[in-house]
Amino acid sequence: MKKLEQLVDLHQANTRPVDTASIQNLEEKLGFALSDEYKRYLSAFGVIVFDAYETYGLGVPDDYYLNVFAAFSDLGRDPTYPKNTVPLLEIGDGQYYLYDNQARKLLVWATPNGGIVRVLEDGLEAFLIKHVFAG
């Protein structure tokens, strides 16, 4: 995630990196394993806030709207919410970008009752660069 780190530094985006214990605690609460790629994102950034873009993640209070588990708990009440996924970014109009930790793919998902709208080909770093820094 070197290029993403460079962009975060260049643009002085706000981040909240977390330690391994915080990531393990999240995995226990979620009930599934996080991919190495997603764990690297959390340990390097936690969340990324830049201009109008705010990613879900860790390093923020448990009840804060950007806390990934708080968002997961809320969105996961929808029966169409995909397994092994965590929210990354809100698109608007009930649509979210989700990260599938098992398939290591990004999904566009719609609620209520919209389900998976499409699967993106970008990896996590490329996705974050494109959608947070318009790169």
Secondary structure, DSSP 8 states (H G I E B T S, - for coil): -HHHHHHHHHHT-EE----HHHHHHHHHHHTS---HHHHHHHHHTSSEEETTEE--BSSS-TTSTTBHHHHHHHHTTSTT--TTEEEEEEEETTEEEEEETTTTEEEEEETTTTEEEEEE---HHHHHHHHHS--
